[in-house]
Amino acid sequence: MPVVIVNMLAGRSAATKRALLKKMTAAVTSSLDVPPESVRVIIQEMAAGHYGIAGLPVDDYRRRRAEAQKKKAK
């Protein structure tokens, strides 16, 4: 029984997660030649404050990146 664990930031809609589950299951079934009923997908959501990129909380990182892109566009 294949088990796939997806770690992602909280906040996506139920419809988006449903689509992810469907596509992840399809990828595993075609890659491993197993029936969909044997595939388990676990979505683990985390708060943005529990995730960092380049030493910054993700919100700070995104803000700095957006500011840098604005400066490049000028």
FENGI-V760276 format. One record per backbone hydrogen bond with DSSP energy under -0.5 kcal/mol. NH is the residue of the N-H (numbers start at 0). CO is the residue of the C=O. Records with the same first field share a line. If there is no record, write none. Layout:
NH: CO, CO
This chain:
3: 39
5: 3, 41
6: 4
7: 5, 43
9: 45
16: 12
17: 13
18: 14
19: 15
20: 16
21: 17
22: 18
23: 19
24: 20
25: 21
26: 22
27: 23
28: 24
29: 25
30: 26
31: 27
32: 28
33: 28
37: 34
38: 35
39: 1
41: 3
42: 40
43: 5, 41
44: 42
45: 7
49: 46
50: 47
52: 55
55: 52
57: 47, 50
59: 56
60: 56
61: 57
62: 58
63: 59
64: 60
65: 61
66: 62
67: 63
68: 64
69: 65
70: 66
71: 67
72: 68
73: 69, 70
